[in-house]
């Protein structure tokens, strides 16, 4: 796993300095609160993280970074959720809107999903030392096409962008009134604007055992293998090459 936080790349299955970083609270809350993963005790008495495989991976990343995720998940269940917009193949993002966990009178919106979609809604990003920086078109392009997302994708990582926005009560009620009291999905999506990019995470799903052998067997029998995926195009190409579905000559 790799992650991009505070304008830096962090490698490995944990973030050793996460708890001492200036944006640690935002990073951890954006993962835990915009998630349905749980930590449960199994029949053997061992605690394990369960749920969507991607969300489980993110929770484990926090746990291995010495974050008390179990306590945060307990707190998550106590917070007032205003609404949720679940991930689907069309939206390619998931959103959770809650009453701010530590600041009364504020509403916080957490969004996670496809970087190339969400970054278009970001007006700021968290820079070094946790400073809020303006998201310029040039910075947006560097994150997507040069420094972060493309590099992660070429390593077969599935990439997710994490972002947030805060509203004070008056602004939130004003937005709600202007959007038909958030009655429809389109109305609710109006909350996904003016976002600040928290970071980008890259998670790897290893190929299942036998995939490469199966592809080779198909090719030797004259069968063309095709892969259908909703992943970023760079991730899809990297996985297809690793599985033997594509080679460099196919991309010329």
C-alpha positions in Angstrom: 0.0 0.0 0.0 1.1 3.6 -0.6 -0.6 6.9 0.4 -0.3 10.5 -0.5 -0.9 12.7 2.5 0.3 16.3 3.2 1.8 16.5 -0.3 4.1 13.5 0.4 4.1 9.8 -0.6 4.1 7.4 2.3 5.0 3.8 1.5 4.2 0.6 3.4 1.3 -1.0 5.3 1.4 1.7 8.0 2.0 5.4 8.4 4.5 5.5 11.3 4.1 9.3 11.9 0.4 9.5 11.2 -0.6 10.3 14.8 1.9 13.2 15.0 1.0 14.7 11.6 -1.0 17.9 11.5 -3.8 16.4 9.5 -4.0 13.1 11.4 -7.5 13.8 12.7 -8.9 14.5 9.2 -7.2 11.4 7.7 -8.5 9.0 10.4 -12.0 10.5 10.5 -12.3 10.5 6.7 -11.6 6.8 6.6 -13.6 5.7 9.7 -16.7 7.9 9.4 -17.2 7.3 5.6 -17.1 3.5 6.0 -19.3 0.6 7.1 -16.4 -1.7 8.2 -16.5 -3.0 11.7 -14.1 -4.7 14.2 -15.7 -7.8 15.6 -14.6 -10.7 17.8 -14.8 -14.0 15.9 -15.6 -17.4 17.3 -12.0 -17.9 18.3 -12.0 -14.8 20.4 -9.8 -12.9 18.0 -10.8 -9.4 16.9 -11.0 -9.0 13.1 -12.1 -6.2 10.7 -15.1 -7.1 8.6 -17.0 -5.5 5.7 -16.2 -4.3 2.2 -12.7 -5.4 1.3 -11.5 -1.9 0.4 -12.8 -0.4 3.6 -11.3 -3.2 5.6 -8.0 -2.5 4.0 -8.2 1.2 5.0 -9.2 0.4 8.6 -6.3 -2.0 8.9 -4.0 0.7 7.6 -5.1 2.9 10.4 -4.8 0.1 13.0 -1.3 -0.7 11.9 -0.5 3.0 12.1 -1.3 2.7 15.9 -4.7 4.4 15.6 -7.4 3.2 18.1 -9.8 2.3 15.3 -12.1 0.2 17.5 -12.7 3.3 19.8 -13.3 5.5 16.7 -15.8 3.0 15.2 -17.7 3.0 18.5 -17.7 6.9 18.4 -18.9 6.7 14.7 -22.0 4.9 15.8 -22.8 7.7 18.2 -22.5 10.6 15.8 -25.6 11.9 14.0 -25.5 10.9 10.3 -27.5 13.4 8.2 -27.4 11.2 5.1 -25.2 8.7 3.2 -24.7 8.3 -0.6 -23.3 4.8 -1.1 -20.8 3.9 -3.8 -22.0 2.7 -7.1 -20.5 2.1 -10.5 -22.1 5.3 -11.9 -21.1 7.7 -9.2 -17.8 6.1 -8.4 -17.7 7.7 -5.0 -19.3 7.3 -1.5 -20.3 10.2 0.7 -21.2 10.5 4.4 -22.6 13.7 5.9 -22.5 14.0 9.7 -22.8 16.5 12.5 -19.2 17.6 13.1 -17.6 15.2 15.7 -15.9 17.9 17.7 -17.3 21.3 16.7 -20.9 22.0 17.6 -23.0 23.8 15.0 -21.0 22.4 12.1 -21.7 19.8 9.4 -18.9 17.8 7.8 -19.0 16.1 4.5 -16.7 13.2 3.7 -16.2 11.9 0.2 -14.1 9.0 -1.1 -13.8 7.4 -4.5 -12.4 7.7 -8.0 -9.6 10.4 -7.9 -10.3 11.7 -11.5 -13.9 12.4 -10.5 -13.6 13.8 -7.0 -10.6 16.0 -7.7 -12.7 18.1 -10.1 -14.8 19.0 -7.0 -11.8 20.0 -4.9 -10.9 23.7 -4.5 -8.1 23.0 -1.9 -5.7 20.4 -0.8 -3.8 19.7 2.4 -0.2 20.6 1.9 2.9 20.1 4.0 2.5 20.7 7.7 -1.3 20.5 7.3 -1.7 23.8 5.6 -4.7 24.3 3.4 -3.5 25.2 -0.1 -5.4 26.2 -3.3 -6.0 23.5 -5.8 -4.8 25.0 -9.1 -5.4 23.3 -12.4 -1.7 22.6 -12.6 -1.6 20.9 -9.2 -4.7 18.9 -10.1 -3.0 17.6 -13.3 0.2 16.7 -11.4 -1.7 14.7 -8.8 -3.7 12.7 -11.4 -1.3 12.4 -14.3 2.2 12.7 -12.9 3.1 12.5 -9.2 0.5 10.3 -7.5 -2.5 8.6 -9.2 -0.7 7.5 -12.4 2.3 6.2 -10.4 0.1 4.2 -8.0 -2.0 2.8 -10.9 1.1 1.6 -12.7 1.9 -0.5 -9.6 -1.5 -2.2 -9.9 -2.9 -0.2 -7.0 -6.6 0.6 -6.8 -6.6 4.4 -6.0 -9.1 6.2 -3.8 -9.2 9.9 -3.2 -10.3 11.2 0.3 -11.8 14.7 0.6 -14.0 16.7 2.9 -16.0 19.9 3.3 -17.2 21.8 6.4 -20.4 23.9 6.6 -21.6 26.0 9.5 -25.2 25.5 10.4 -26.5 28.5 8.6 -24.8 27.7 5.3 -25.9 24.1 5.5 -29.5 25.1 6.0 -29.2 27.6 3.2 -27.9 24.8 0.8 -30.6 22.4 2.0 -33.4 24.9 1.3 -31.9 25.7 -2.2 -31.8 22.0 -3.0 -35.3 20.9 -2.3 -34.5 19.8 1.3 -32.1 17.2 -0.2 -35.0 15.1 -1.4 -33.4 13.5 -4.4 -29.9 12.0 -5.1 -29.1 15.0 -7.3 -30.1 17.4 -4.5 -27.9 15.6 -2.0 -24.9 15.6 -4.5 -24.9 19.4 -4.1 -23.1 18.8 -0.8 -20.2 17.3 -2.7 -18.7 20.7 -3.7 -16.0 23.0 -2.5 -14.0 20.0 -1.3 -10.6 19.9 0.2 -8.4 16.9 -0.8 -7.1 15.1 2.2 -5.1 12.4 0.4 -5.0 9.5 -2.1 -4.5 5.9 -1.1 -3.4 3.1 -3.3 -4.4 -0.5 -2.3 -3.4 -3.6 -4.1 -5.6 -6.7 -4.7 -3.2 -9.5 -5.6 -4.1 -11.7 -8.5 -5.8 -14.9 -7.4 -3.6 -18.1 -7.6 -3.7 -19.7 -11.0 -4.8 -16.7 -13.0 -1.6 -16.3 -15.0 -1.6 -20.1 -15.8 -5.2 -20.0 -16.8 -4.5 -17.0 -19.2 -1.6 -18.8 -20.7 -3.7 -22.0 -21.2 -6.4 -19.9 -23.0 -3.8 -18.2 -25.2 -2.2 -21.6 -26.2 -5.7 -22.8 -27.2 -6.3 -19.7 -29.4 -8.7 -18.1 -27.0 -8.5 -14.3 -26.6 -8.9 -13.2 -23.0 -10.6 -9.9 -22.1 -10.8 -8.2 -18.8 -13.8 -6.1 -17.7 -13.2 -3.7 -14.8 -14.3 -0.4 -13.4 -10.7 0.5 -12.4 -8.7 3.5 -13.5 -7.4 2.8 -17.0 -3.7 2.8 -15.8 -4.6 0.3 -13.1 -6.5 -1.9 -15.5 -3.6 -2.0 -18.0 -1.1 -2.8 -15.2 -3.2 -5.7 -13.9 -3.9 -7.0 -17.4 -0.1 -7.0 -18.1 0.6 -8.7 -14.8 -2.0 -11.4 -15.6 -0.6 -11.9 -19.1 -3.7 -10.6 -20.8 -1.8 -7.8 -22.4 1.8 -7.3 -23.4 3.8 -4.2 -24.4 3.2 -5.0 -28.1 -0.6 -4.8 -27.6 -0.2 -1.2 -26.4 1.6 0.1 -29.4 
